[in-house]
Amino acid sequence: MTRISGILCPNIVPFHQDGRINEGELRRIVSWLIDKGIHGLYPNGSTGEFARLSFEERIRVVEIVADENRGRVPILAGAAENDIGLVIKAARRYASLGIRAISLTGPYFFKVSAEGVEAYFREVASQSPLDILLYNIPQFANEIPVEVIRRLAADCPRIIGTKDSSRDMPRFLHTLNVLRKTREDFSVLVGCEEILYPTLMMGGDGGTIASAGVMPEPIIKIYNDFQVGRHDECRRVQFKLLEVIEAMLRAGNFPEGFRAGAALRGFHPGPSRQPMGEREKEFLGEMQERMACLLSECGFHKAAEQCARPASHVEEMLGRLRRKLP
């Protein structure tokens, strides 16, 4: 089977005012992403706030996405659980839905040794009915050392790739170098949009990119232009997007900036499951205006309706953004 490649979007999960998953809006997001040319969907990623959903809700999110997708693009479904039994239960349900593979972080909350992390993945791989993509995100889960990934890739056919969200370019390059020598069909994806083009240049397969849920057009453009050698255009777009990405990443508690960005594209994310303080709400509102201005500058003119501040004030807000909350 060919490597998982291209731009996959870890979509947000919209909620009703009472906190229930907004199925209609989630379906609208899925079809919009596919219509925009996304190469794959990634429900239950970090941007989808899987840790704030119940196990049943996580299953339901994937059911909705798969039903709306109707086989149009591959789906990589998050199945991160500390309980291996729940991972396998989810994988079996996802297999019945036609999911391409599951994405799995290292165990989280409890500190686990590298040997324990490896044993965890070996056990899952021995039971899973679906292929597995290893999701390295050391900010939130136990790190998956490169040498562990190499051994798992060599020994476990079910483990078919890795996604690196460490924000560590040298680590990504080391992963790529080691895995290309170990197994040619092993996917190496990046989870940080700020280095999407550089990782493609070095031989990466693409990425699971959160900002593709807000501005899929330029993210997909970088990947597609790279495939045909338009490197000047890739560099131009990559640099153009950096301020927007910065604004979304720092505008309050993750992933609030991405939810605010989705609202600027005409969606209704609804209330967050993580309450915000009054100062955080005010700051998020200011950053949403900043994002509106930046999106407008990138050609998304609908967002200009919420870009009402003069340029000097926008720059002042960006300065506050870089310092985070005052």
Secondary structure, 3 states (H helix, E strand, C coil): CCCCCEEEECCCCCECCCCCECHHHHHHHHHHHHHCCCCEECCCCHHHCHHHCCHHHHHHHHHHHHHHHCCCCCEEEECCCCCHHHHHHHHHHHHHCCCCEEEEECCCCCCCCHHHHHHHHHHHHHHCCCEEEEEECCCCCCCCCHHHHHHHHHHCCCEEEEEECCCCHHHHHHHHHHHHHHCCCCEEEECCHHHHHHHHHCCCCEEECHHHHCCHHHHHHHHHHHHCCCHHHHHHHHHHHHHHHHHHHHCCCCCHHHHHHHHHCCCCCCCCCCCCCHHHHHHHHHHHHHHHHHHHHCCCHHHHHHCCCCHHHHHHHHHHHHCCCC
